[in-house]
Amino acid sequence: MKIKLVLFLLLILISCDPVIDTIDEVREAEDYSKENAVSAPSKDTILVMTWNIRFGCGSEILWFGDACGGRTILTKDEVTTNLDRVIEEINRIHPDILLLQEVDIKTKRVAYIDQMKYIMDRTYFGWGIYATSWKIQFIPSDGIGRMDFGNAILSVWPITNGKHHPLPLRGDLDALTKSFYVRENAISGHVTMPNGTEFNVVNVHLSAFATDDTKHRQLVTYLQICEGLTVGGMPLLTGGDFNLLPPNSDSLDYCDEDKCEGEHFHSPGDDPMHKDGSNYAPEIEWMNLVYDKFESSLPLDVYKANQSKYFSHATIPPPYMWDRTLDYLFANRPWVTGSHITHQDLRLHSDHAPVSALWRIK
């Protein structure tokens, strides 16, 4: 056993690739564009969608990391079944620009399927870019093994200058854990239509479980990225999974909804007092940073009037329904009034519902 361990460590040391991706500067995104792709016709109004697809896990499988379950490895049939559900809805809704979060690239937990290629091969998109959020050659815990998952942008028009923008790391973790933990990012690209119309796109996924000011620091960095891409009046489209509530939400604490069997919160002596990632009260004003700079596809007064209509996430599997809003679309050009849809009927596909809206590029 000791000999095997030594050999494994030697292989890591002599490997061409690092054990864990810890690059902290802006770099090129990975290109997944199809050969001989044909651009769609130009439009003045485009359909945009964002969707956290939960690495093809669906919403019924109780994965150990976010749903009080014990599963860490999925079968190939489970992954393809769930991905095919997602792909069917993508092709039905037919967005022109699609922002995806939690896409796995040849990880052990999804039977080593390259989900970007799988989705691109079965949809109409000709262009796609990907940026990893968590790339580790081997995770010994719970048999997880190889990990590479992240964010993606898919487009029916050529997308160039794809960039991977690292976001600040969690500040509430010890140094060793932080080294091996998820490294959230934003991914950006430049889209050009056949008539010469151009715009920039940014997809972001903020930390899900931070208990300090991490998400605020990530938001500040994200907004700096967005503002840098609007220089000269360039149109900007952005969105993703922010893991933050709208600032005028009625419910702010979801510890009871998210707690696992045997967990207890909110009572004297409970340590911690709140479940990580479930108490949004200290963060409730943070999304104002984005609302103040960009136009939302879901204005706050519309959300306030019927909050449950726009809930897009739940940690509890079905038949329990969505209970909070975490997914957003923003831009520096107007959205078509009333076009925002949270596709709440797609409850089996992920622990997030896709969100779509029509954007006026001109």
C-alpha positions in Angstrom: 0.0 0.0 0.0 2.8 2.4 0.9 4.6 1.6 -2.4 1.4 2.4 -4.3 1.0 5.7 -2.5 4.6 6.7 -3.2 4.2 5.9 -6.9 1.0 7.9 -7.0 2.7 11.0 -5.4 5.6 10.6 -7.9 3.2 10.5 -10.8 1.7 13.8 -9.5 5.1 15.4 -9.1 6.2 14.5 -12.7 2.9 15.2 -14.3 2.8 18.0 -16.9 -0.4 19.3 -15.4 -0.8 20.7 -11.8 -2.7 18.7 -9.3 -5.2 21.6 -8.9 -5.9 24.6 -11.1 -4.9 27.7 -9.0 -4.2 30.2 -11.8 -5.4 33.6 -10.5 -5.1 35.8 -13.5 -7.3 36.4 -16.5 -6.7 33.8 -19.3 -8.3 32.4 -22.4 -11.5 30.5 -22.1 -11.7 27.0 -23.7 -13.3 27.0 -27.2 -16.0 24.4 -28.0 -17.1 25.9 -31.3 -18.3 23.6 -34.1 -16.3 23.3 -37.3 -18.2 24.9 -40.3 -20.7 26.5 -38.0 -23.3 28.7 -39.8 -24.3 31.9 -38.2 -27.9 32.6 -37.5 -29.6 35.6 -39.1 -29.1 39.0 -37.3 -31.8 40.2 -34.9 -32.7 43.4 -33.1 -34.3 41.5 -30.2 -32.7 38.3 -28.9 -33.8 35.6 -26.5 -31.4 35.0 -23.6 -31.4 32.3 -21.0 -29.4 31.3 -17.9 -29.5 27.9 -16.3 -27.5 26.2 -13.6 -27.8 22.6 -14.8 -26.3 20.9 -11.7 -23.8 18.9 -13.7 -26.5 16.7 -15.2 -27.5 15.4 -11.7 -31.2 16.4 -12.0 -33.1 17.4 -8.9 -34.1 14.0 -7.5 -30.6 12.5 -6.9 -29.4 13.4 -3.4 -25.8 14.4 -4.1 -23.8 14.7 -0.9 -22.6 18.3 -1.5 -25.9 20.1 -1.6 -28.9 17.9 -0.9 -28.3 16.0 2.4 -27.6 12.9 0.4 -24.8 10.3 0.1 -24.3 10.1 -3.7 -21.0 11.2 -5.1 -20.8 9.2 -8.3 -23.5 9.0 -11.0 -24.0 6.3 -13.6 -23.7 7.1 -17.3 -27.4 6.4 -17.8 -28.3 8.8 -15.0 -26.2 11.5 -16.5 -27.3 11.1 -20.1 -31.0 10.8 -19.0 -30.8 14.1 -17.1 -28.7 15.9 -19.8 -31.1 14.8 -22.5 -34.0 16.3 -20.4 -32.0 19.6 -20.2 -31.1 19.5 -23.9 -34.8 18.9 -24.9 -35.8 22.1 -23.1 -33.0 24.1 -24.5 -34.0 23.1 -28.0 -37.7 23.8 -27.2 -37.1 27.3 -25.6 -34.5 28.0 -28.3 -32.5 30.9 -26.8 -30.0 32.7 -29.0 -27.6 33.1 -26.1 -27.3 30.6 -23.3 -25.5 31.0 -20.0 -24.8 27.7 -18.2 -23.4 27.1 -14.7 -22.1 23.8 -13.2 -21.1 22.1 -16.4 -18.8 19.0 -15.9 -15.9 18.2 -18.3 -14.9 14.5 -18.1 -15.2 14.2 -14.3 -15.6 10.9 -12.6 -18.9 11.9 -10.9 -20.5 12.1 -14.4 -19.0 9.0 -15.9 -16.3 11.1 -17.6 -18.7 12.7 -20.1 -17.6 15.9 -21.6 -20.9 17.8 -21.0 -20.0 20.8 -23.1 -19.4 18.6 -26.2 -22.5 16.5 -25.3 -24.7 19.6 -25.2 -23.1 21.3 -28.2 -23.5 18.1 -30.4 -27.2 17.9 -29.6 -28.2 21.5 -29.8 -28.2 24.1 -32.6 -25.5 26.3 -31.1 -22.5 26.8 -33.3 -20.2 28.6 -30.8 -19.4 27.9 -27.2 -16.8 28.7 -24.6 -16.0 27.2 -21.2 -14.1 28.3 -18.0 -13.4 25.9 -15.2 -14.3 26.7 -11.6 -13.0 23.6 -10.0 -10.3 21.6 -11.7 -8.4 18.9 -9.6 -6.8 15.8 -11.0 -7.8 13.7 -8.0 -10.1 14.2 -5.0 -9.7 11.2 -2.6 -12.7 12.1 -0.5 -15.8 9.9 -1.1 -14.3 8.5 -4.3 -15.0 11.7 -6.2 -11.7 11.4 -8.2 -11.1 13.8 -11.1 -13.0 17.1 -11.1 -13.4 19.8 -13.7 -16.6 21.8 -13.7 -17.4 25.4 -14.5 -19.4 28.0 -16.5 -20.1 28.3 -20.3 -21.6 30.6 -22.9 -23.3 29.2 -26.0 -24.2 31.3 -29.0 -25.9 31.1 -32.4 -23.4 33.8 -33.6 -19.6 33.7 -33.6 -18.2 34.3 -30.1 -14.6 35.4 -29.8 -12.2 36.8 -27.2 -13.4 34.3 -24.6 -11.9 35.1 -21.2 -11.8 33.3 -17.9 -11.9 35.8 -15.0 -11.1 34.4 -11.5 -13.2 35.8 -8.7 -12.0 36.3 -5.0 -11.8 33.1 -3.0 -13.8 32.4 0.1 -12.3 34.1 3.2 -13.9 31.8 5.7 -11.8 28.7 5.0 -8.5 27.6 6.3 -5.6 27.8 3.9 -5.5 24.0 3.0 -9.2 23.8 2.3 -9.1 27.0 0.3 -6.4 25.6 -1.9 -8.6 22.7 -2.9 -11.9 24.5 -2.9 -14.1 25.8 -5.8 -12.6 28.8 -7.5 -15.6 30.8 -8.7 -15.2 32.8 -11.9 -16.9 34.9 -14.6 -16.6 34.0 -18.3 -16.9 36.6 -21.0 -17.0 36.6 -24.8 -17.6 39.0 -27.7 -20.5 38.2 -30.1 -20.8 39.4 -33.6 -23.9 39.1 -35.8 -23.7 38.9 -39.7 -24.9 42.5 -40.0 -21.9 43.7 -37.8 -23.9 44.2 -34.6 -21.6 43.4 -31.7 -22.1 42.9 -27.9 -20.3 41.4 -25.0 -21.6 38.7 -22.7 -20.6 37.8 -19.1 -21.7 34.7 -17.2 -21.1 34.5 -13.5 -21.5 32.0 -10.6 -20.9 33.3 -7.1 -20.1 31.3 -4.0 -22.9 29.2 -2.7 -21.8 28.6 0.9 -19.6 31.5 2.0 -20.5 32.9 5.4 -18.4 36.1 5.3 -18.1 38.9 2.7 -16.9 36.7 -0.1 -19.9 37.2 -2.3 -19.7 41.0 -1.9 -16.0 40.9 -3.0 -16.9 38.7 -5.9 -19.7 41.1 -6.9 -17.3 44.0 -6.9 -14.9 42.2 -9.1 -17.6 41.0 -11.4 -18.9 44.5 -11.9 -15.4 45.7 -12.7 -15.3 43.1 -15.4 -18.7 44.1 -16.8 -17.8 47.8 -16.7 -14.6 47.2 -18.6 -16.6 45.5 -21.3 -19.0 48.5 -21.8 -16.2 51.0 -22.7 -17.3 53.1 -25.7 -20.9 52.2 -25.2 -20.6 48.6 -26.2 -23.8 46.7 -25.4 -23.4 44.2 -22.5 -25.5 41.2 -21.6 -24.9 39.4 -18.4 -26.4 37.0 -15.9 -26.0 33.8 -14.0 -26.4 32.2 -10.6 -25.6 34.9 -8.0 -26.6 32.9 -4.9 -28.1 36.1 -3.5 -31.7 37.1 -3.1 -33.3 40.2 -4.6 -33.0 43.0 -2.1 -36.7 43.4 -1.5 -37.4 39.7 -0.7 -39.7 38.8 2.2 -38.0 35.6 3.3 -34.3 35.9 4.1 -33.5 32.8 6.1 -33.8 29.2 4.7 -31.9 27.3 7.4 -35.0 25.3 8.3 -35.8 24.5 4.6 -32.2 23.4 3.9 -31.3 21.5 7.1 -30.5 17.8 6.9 -31.8 15.2 9.3 -30.3 15.7 12.7 -29.3 19.3 12.1 -30.6 22.1 14.3 -30.3 25.9 13.9 -31.6 29.2 15.4 -31.7 28.0 19.1 -29.4 29.0 22.0 -26.3 26.9 22.0 -26.5 26.0 18.3 -23.1 26.2 16.7 -23.3 27.4 14.0 -26.5 29.4 14.5 -27.2 29.3 10.7 -26.6 26.7 8.0 -23.8 27.8 5.6 -25.3 29.4 2.6 -28.9 29.5 3.9 -29.0 32.8 5.8 -29.2 35.6 3.3 -30.1 38.4 5.8 -26.6 39.8 6.2 -26.3 39.9 2.3 -29.7 41.2 1.4 -28.6 44.6 0.1 -25.7 43.3 -2.0 -27.6 42.8 -5.2 -28.3 46.5 -5.2 -24.8 46.9 -6.6 -25.9 45.2 -9.8 -29.4 46.7 -9.9 -27.9 50.2 -9.6 -25.7 49.8 -12.7 -27.7 47.6 -15.1 -31.2 46.9 -16.2 -32.8 43.7 -14.8 -35.0 41.5 -16.9 -37.1 41.2 -13.7 -37.6 44.7 -12.2 -37.8 44.7 -8.4 -41.3 46.0 -8.3 -42.5 43.2 -10.6 -40.7 40.6 -8.4 -42.1 42.1 -5.2 -45.7 41.9 -6.5 -45.6 38.1 -7.0 -42.3 36.7 -5.6 -43.2 33.0 -5.8 -43.7 33.3 -9.5 -40.0 34.0 -9.9 -38.5 31.6 -7.5 -35.7 29.7 -9.3 -34.0 27.4 -6.7 -34.7 24.8 -4.1 -32.4 22.4 -2.2 -35.2 20.0 -1.3 -36.0 17.6 -4.1 -39.5 17.4 -5.7 -42.4 17.4 -5.1 -41.2 20.3 -3.0 -41.3 23.4 -5.2 -39.0 26.3 -5.7 -38.6 28.6 -2.7 -36.1 31.4 -3.6 -34.8 33.5 -6.4 -31.0 33.2 -7.1 -30.8 33.5 -10.9 -30.7 36.7 -12.9 -30.3 38.5 -16.2 -29.0 42.0 -16.6 -27.9 44.3 -19.4 -27.0 47.9 -20.3 -29.8 48.0 -22.9 -33.6 47.6 -22.2 -35.4 44.2 -21.9 -38.7 43.6 -23.5 -41.2 44.5 -20.8 -42.9 41.4 -19.4 -40.7 38.9 -21.3 -39.0 37.5 -18.2 -39.9 33.9 -17.6 -38.8 31.6 -14.7 -39.4 28.2 -16.2 -40.8 26.7 -13.0 -42.4 23.7 -14.7 -38.9 22.2 -15.3 -38.6 20.9 -11.7 -36.9 17.5 -12.5 -34.1 18.9 -14.6 -31.9 20.7 -11.9 -32.1 22.3 -8.5 -32.3 25.6 -10.5 -35.0 26.6 -13.0 -33.9 28.3 -16.2 -34.6 32.0 -16.5 -35.2 33.6 -20.0 -36.0 37.0 -21.3 -36.0 39.1 -24.5 -33.3 41.7 -24.9 -33.4 44.6 -27.2 -29.9 44.8 -28.7 -30.8 48.0 -30.6 
